[in-house]
Amino acid sequence: MPDNLTKFHASKFSLFLALSATLLTFIVIGLGAYTRLTDAGLGCPDWPGCYGQWFLDPKAIADPAFNSKKAWTEMIHRYMAGSLGILIFGLAILTIKKSNRTRRTLGFPIALVILLIFQALLGMWTVTLKLFPVVVMAHLLGGMTTLVLLWWYALKLLPPLHTSFKKESFKKLRRWGLVALVTLGVQLLLGGWTSANYAALVCLDFPSCQMPADFRFNFFETFHLGASVSNSTGEPLNLNARISIQLLHRIGALLTFLSVSIFALSSWHCGVSRYIRMLSLLTLSLLVIQVLLGISNVLLLLPLKVAVAHNCTAAALLLCLITLFYYLNTSILYQRDENA
């Protein structure tokens, strides 16, 4: 088989693996949210098996603490995460094999494998440290980072789109894109910290929040990384700290809404291609849905379906924002090459 045909098939298979891994990462994030919200994170007290078993046999488990539904929820999450690990290792090996072994081409597969190993360790520590908040938050952020890396790589492998923006808007758009990405990243961190410390329902009204008379904000108490929850060792965050987390999450939601809206609207206005305008509108739509889901979580007392949808919509919004930013940057490079 000619070399160029071999490279073509290798690239197509890499794209298939990248898209499959991206989709599976999205599913694992949703399953992780469902596992956390149904209190199934400790459905299996050991790791990587469950009550010493790789495949659950409820009849063989005599432990009175055993809950079949929670154990299966946790194990399905682990099975899916394990399948994702196989896909990622396969993609990394294929990328290394067809690369020219330079630092630039090896950076992606090495970073992805390191992140995968770290995610596996965080998954183990989530169980062994009994839902230690900083570990739970890091596990969530690691999943989102994996999603971004895989999707960015898939975009590079996809056939190029002839996207273009109005030349005079390049620098301004890029600045707003960076602001939107950073703001959304911080908001994801705040959301993870809110969830890990069970601070979603410390304010039962919206947009106000009924606070105790002695309420005060203390940064070091609010972000005390050594704080724990009731299932693990250490002292949980006090009420003031958890209210502070919820308030910061709401402020972050407002700032995220503004920055992402400005970037998406500017992309719609300055984008020349129909694809960019459709992607901008999709980003705005997901942003509005995400805000409504967040408000519903408070007013409806964190219903399971709404809370899981809130996590999944955050991941989808992140993907849309990354896609817009990717095509903005490729258009900039294309225009520079044209003018060189």
C-alpha positions as CSV (number, residue, x, y, z in Angstrom):
1,M,0.0,0.0,0.0
2,P,1.4,3.5,-0.9
3,D,2.7,5.5,2.0
4,N,0.3,8.4,1.4
5,L,-2.7,6.0,1.4
6,T,-1.4,4.4,4.7
7,K,-1.2,7.8,6.3
8,F,-4.7,8.7,5.0
9,H,-6.2,5.6,6.7
10,A,-4.2,6.2,9.9
11,S,-5.5,9.7,10.1
12,K,-9.1,8.6,9.5
13,F,-8.7,6.0,12.3
14,S,-7.2,8.6,14.6
15,L,-10.1,10.8,13.9
16,F,-12.5,8.0,14.7
17,L,-10.7,7.3,17.9
18,A,-10.6,11.0,18.9
19,L,-14.3,11.5,18.2
20,S,-15.3,8.2,20.0
21,A,-13.1,9.2,23.0
22,T,-14.7,12.7,23.1
23,L,-18.2,11.3,23.1
24,L,-17.3,8.7,25.7
25,T,-15.7,11.4,27.9
26,F,-18.9,13.4,27.7
27,I,-20.9,10.3,28.8
28,V,-18.5,9.6,31.6
29,I,-18.9,13.2,32.9
30,G,-22.7,12.8,32.9
31,L,-22.4,9.4,34.6
32,G,-20.0,11.0,37.2
33,A,-22.5,13.7,37.9
34,Y,-25.3,11.1,38.3
35,T,-23.1,9.0,40.6
36,R,-22.2,12.0,42.8
37,L,-25.8,13.3,42.9
38,T,-27.3,9.9,43.9
39,D,-24.7,9.5,46.7
40,A,-23.3,6.4,44.9
41,G,-19.7,7.6,45.0
42,L,-19.0,5.3,47.9
43,G,-21.3,2.6,46.6
44,C,-18.2,0.5,46.4
45,P,-15.9,0.9,49.4
46,D,-12.8,-0.4,47.6
47,W,-11.1,0.3,44.2
48,P,-10.8,-0.8,41.4
49,G,-13.2,-3.7,42.2
50,C,-16.3,-3.5,44.3
51,Y,-16.5,-5.5,47.5
52,G,-13.6,-7.5,46.1
53,Q,-15.4,-8.3,42.8
54,W,-14.8,-7.1,39.3
55,F,-18.3,-8.1,38.2
56,L,-20.9,-7.7,40.9
57,D,-22.7,-10.7,42.3
58,P,-25.1,-9.3,44.9
59,K,-25.8,-12.8,46.3
60,A,-22.1,-13.2,47.2
61,I,-21.9,-10.0,49.2
62,A,-23.0,-10.3,52.9
63,D,-22.0,-6.8,53.9
64,P,-25.1,-5.1,55.5
65,A,-23.9,-1.7,54.0
66,F,-24.2,-3.1,50.5
67,N,-26.6,-1.2,48.3
68,S,-27.0,-2.9,44.9
69,K,-28.2,0.1,43.0
70,K,-25.5,2.4,44.3
71,A,-22.8,-0.3,43.7
72,W,-23.9,-0.9,40.1
73,T,-24.1,2.9,39.5
74,E,-20.5,3.3,40.6
75,M,-19.3,0.2,38.7
76,I,-20.9,1.2,35.4
77,H,-19.1,4.6,35.8
78,R,-15.9,2.7,36.3
79,Y,-16.5,0.4,33.3
80,M,-17.1,3.4,31.1
81,A,-14.1,5.2,32.4
82,G,-12.0,2.1,31.9
83,S,-13.2,1.9,28.3
84,L,-12.3,5.5,27.8
85,G,-8.8,4.7,29.1
86,I,-8.4,2.0,26.5
87,L,-9.5,4.4,23.7
88,I,-7.1,7.1,24.9
89,F,-4.1,4.8,25.1
90,G,-4.9,3.5,21.6
91,L,-5.1,7.1,20.3
92,A,-1.8,8.0,22.0
93,I,0.0,5.0,20.6
94,L,-1.3,5.7,17.1
95,T,-0.4,9.4,17.3
96,I,3.1,8.5,18.4
97,K,3.6,5.9,15.7
98,K,2.6,8.3,12.9
99,S,4.4,11.3,14.3
100,N,7.9,12.5,13.4
101,R,8.9,12.1,17.1
102,T,9.5,15.8,17.6
103,R,8.7,17.6,20.9
104,R,5.7,19.3,19.3
105,T,4.1,16.1,18.0
106,L,4.7,14.1,21.1
107,G,3.3,16.7,23.5
108,F,-0.4,15.8,22.9
109,P,-0.2,12.0,23.4
110,I,2.1,12.3,26.4
111,A,0.0,15.0,28.1
112,L,-3.2,12.9,27.5
113,V,-1.7,9.7,29.0
114,I,-0.4,11.6,32.0
115,L,-3.8,13.2,32.5
116,L,-5.5,9.8,32.1
117,I,-3.2,8.2,34.8
118,F,-3.8,11.2,37.1
119,Q,-7.6,10.9,36.6
120,A,-7.4,7.2,37.5
121,L,-5.6,8.1,40.7
122,L,-8.2,10.8,41.5
123,G,-10.9,8.2,41.0
124,M,-9.2,5.9,43.4
125,W,-8.6,8.7,46.0
126,T,-12.3,9.8,45.7
127,V,-13.2,6.4,47.1
128,T,-10.3,5.8,49.5
129,L,-10.4,9.3,50.9
130,K,-14.2,9.1,51.1
131,L,-15.3,12.0,48.8
132,F,-12.6,14.4,50.0
133,P,-13.8,17.7,48.4
134,V,-10.5,18.9,46.8
135,V,-10.2,15.4,45.2
136,V,-13.8,15.4,43.9
137,M,-13.3,18.9,42.4
138,A,-10.0,18.0,40.8
139,H,-11.6,14.8,39.3
140,L,-14.4,16.9,37.8
141,L,-11.9,19.4,36.3
142,G,-9.7,16.6,35.1
143,G,-12.7,15.2,33.2
144,M,-13.4,18.5,31.6
145,T,-9.7,19.0,30.6
146,T,-9.7,15.5,29.0
147,L,-12.8,16.5,27.1
148,V,-11.2,19.7,25.8
149,L,-7.9,18.0,24.8
150,L,-9.7,15.2,22.9
151,W,-12.1,17.6,21.1
152,W,-9.3,20.0,20.2
153,Y,-7.3,17.1,18.7
154,A,-10.4,15.9,16.8
155,L,-10.9,19.4,15.3
156,K,-7.3,19.3,14.1
157,L,-8.0,16.0,12.3
158,L,-11.3,17.1,10.8
159,P,-11.3,18.4,7.2
160,P,-10.6,22.2,7.3
161,L,-13.5,24.5,7.2
162,H,-13.2,27.8,5.2
163,T,-14.1,29.9,8.2
164,S,-13.3,33.6,8.1
165,F,-14.0,36.7,10.2
166,K,-13.9,40.4,9.5
167,K,-10.2,41.2,9.5
168,E,-10.5,44.3,11.7
169,S,-12.2,42.2,14.5
170,F,-9.5,39.5,14.9
171,K,-7.6,40.9,17.9
172,K,-10.7,42.0,19.7
173,L,-12.4,38.7,19.2
174,R,-9.4,36.7,20.3
175,R,-9.2,38.8,23.6
176,W,-12.9,38.2,24.3
177,G,-12.5,34.5,23.5
178,L,-9.7,34.2,26.0
179,V,-11.7,36.1,28.6
180,A,-14.7,33.8,28.0
181,L,-12.6,30.6,28.3
182,V,-10.9,31.8,31.5
183,T,-14.2,32.9,33.0
184,L,-15.9,29.6,32.2
185,G,-12.9,27.7,33.5
186,V,-13.1,29.5,36.9
187,Q,-16.9,29.0,36.9
188,L,-16.4,25.2,36.4
189,L,-14.0,25.2,39.3
190,L,-16.5,27.1,41.5
191,G,-19.2,24.7,40.4
192,G,-17.0,21.7,41.3
193,W,-16.2,23.2,44.7
194,T,-19.9,23.9,45.3
195,S,-20.9,20.4,44.5
196,A,-18.0,18.7,46.5
197,N,-18.9,20.7,49.6
198,Y,-22.7,20.2,49.3
199,A,-23.3,23.9,49.0
200,A,-25.9,23.8,46.3
201,L,-28.8,24.3,48.6
202,V,-27.5,26.6,51.3
203,C,-29.5,29.4,49.6
204,L,-33.1,28.3,48.9
205,D,-34.1,31.5,47.1
206,F,-33.0,33.3,44.0
207,P,-31.5,35.8,43.2
208,S,-31.3,36.7,46.9
209,C,-29.9,34.5,49.6
210,Q,-31.1,34.5,53.2
211,M,-27.9,34.7,55.3
212,P,-27.4,34.5,59.1
213,A,-26.9,37.8,60.9
214,D,-23.3,37.0,61.7
215,F,-22.4,36.2,58.1
216,R,-19.0,37.2,57.0
217,F,-16.8,36.3,54.0
218,N,-13.5,34.7,54.7
219,F,-11.5,33.6,51.7
220,F,-9.3,31.1,53.5
221,E,-12.3,29.5,55.2
222,T,-14.2,29.3,51.9
223,F,-11.3,27.8,50.0
224,H,-9.8,25.7,52.8
225,L,-8.5,22.8,50.7
226,G,-8.1,20.6,53.7
227,A,-11.8,20.8,54.6
228,S,-13.7,17.6,54.5
229,V,-17.3,16.3,54.3
230,S,-19.2,14.1,56.8
231,N,-18.1,10.8,55.2
232,S,-14.4,11.5,55.6
233,T,-11.9,12.6,58.3
234,G,-11.6,16.3,59.1
235,E,-14.0,19.1,59.6
236,P,-16.5,20.2,57.0
237,L,-16.8,23.8,55.9
238,N,-19.0,25.9,58.2
239,L,-22.3,27.5,57.0
240,N,-20.7,30.9,56.3
241,A,-18.1,29.3,54.0
242,R,-20.7,27.3,52.1
243,I,-22.9,30.3,51.7
244,S,-19.8,32.2,50.4
245,I,-19.2,29.4,47.8
246,Q,-22.8,29.6,46.6
247,L,-22.7,33.4,46.3
248,L,-19.3,33.3,44.4
249,H,-20.8,30.6,42.1
250,R,-23.7,32.9,41.4
251,I,-21.4,35.9,40.7
252,G,-19.3,33.7,38.5
253,A,-22.4,32.6,36.6
254,L,-23.2,36.3,35.9
255,L,-19.7,37.1,34.8
256,T,-19.6,33.9,32.6
257,F,-22.9,34.8,31.1
258,L,-21.7,38.3,30.2
259,S,-18.3,37.2,28.8
260,V,-19.5,34.3,26.8
261,S,-22.5,36.3,25.5
262,I,-20.2,39.1,24.3
263,F,-17.8,36.6,22.6
264,A,-20.6,34.6,21.0
265,L,-22.5,37.7,19.8
266,S,-19.3,39.3,18.5
267,S,-18.5,36.0,16.6
268,W,-21.9,36.0,15.1
269,H,-21.6,39.6,14.0
270,C,-18.0,39.4,12.8
271,G,-18.1,35.8,11.4
272,V,-18.5,35.7,7.6
273,S,-19.3,32.0,7.2
274,R,-22.7,30.5,8.0
275,Y,-21.1,27.8,10.1
276,I,-19.7,30.3,12.5
277,R,-23.0,32.1,12.9
278,M,-24.8,28.9,13.6
279,L,-22.2,27.9,16.2
280,S,-22.4,31.3,17.8
281,L,-26.2,30.9,18.2
282,L,-25.8,27.4,19.6
283,T,-23.4,28.7,22.2
284,L,-25.8,31.4,23.2
285,S,-28.7,28.9,23.4
286,L,-26.7,26.6,25.6
287,L,-25.6,29.5,27.8
288,V,-29.3,30.5,28.4
289,I,-30.3,26.9,29.1
290,Q,-27.4,26.5,31.5
291,V,-28.5,29.6,33.5
292,L,-32.1,28.4,33.6
293,L,-31.0,25.0,34.8
294,G,-28.9,26.6,37.5
295,I,-31.8,28.7,38.8
296,S,-34.1,25.6,38.6
297,N,-31.6,23.7,40.8
298,V,-32.2,26.2,43.6
299,L,-35.9,26.8,43.2
300,L,-36.8,23.1,42.7
301,L,-34.4,21.9,45.4
302,L,-31.8,20.1,43.2
303,P,-33.9,17.6,41.3
304,L,-31.7,14.8,39.9
305,K,-32.5,15.2,36.2
306,V,-32.0,19.0,36.3
307,A,-28.8,18.7,38.2
308,V,-27.3,16.1,35.8
309,A,-28.5,18.2,32.9
310,H,-26.7,21.2,34.5
311,N,-23.4,19.3,34.4
312,C,-23.9,18.0,30.9
313,T,-24.9,21.4,29.5
314,A,-21.7,22.9,31.1
315,A,-19.6,20.3,29.2
316,A,-21.5,21.0,25.9
317,L,-21.1,24.8,26.4
318,L,-17.4,24.3,26.9
319,L,-17.1,22.3,23.7
320,C,-19.0,25.0,21.7
321,L,-16.7,27.7,23.1
322,I,-13.6,25.7,22.4
323,T,-14.8,25.1,18.8
324,L,-15.5,28.8,18.2
325,F,-12.0,29.7,19.6
326,Y,-10.3,27.0,17.5
327,Y,-11.8,28.3,14.3
328,L,-11.1,31.8,15.2
329,N,-7.5,31.0,15.7
330,T,-7.2,28.9,12.5
331,S,-8.8,31.8,10.6
332,I,-6.3,34.2,12.0
333,L,-3.4,32.0,10.9
334,Y,-5.0,31.6,7.5
335,Q,-5.3,35.3,7.0
336,R,-1.7,35.9,8.2
337,D,-0.5,33.4,5.7
338,E,-2.5,35.0,2.9
339,N,-1.1,38.4,3.8
340,A,2.5,37.2,4.2
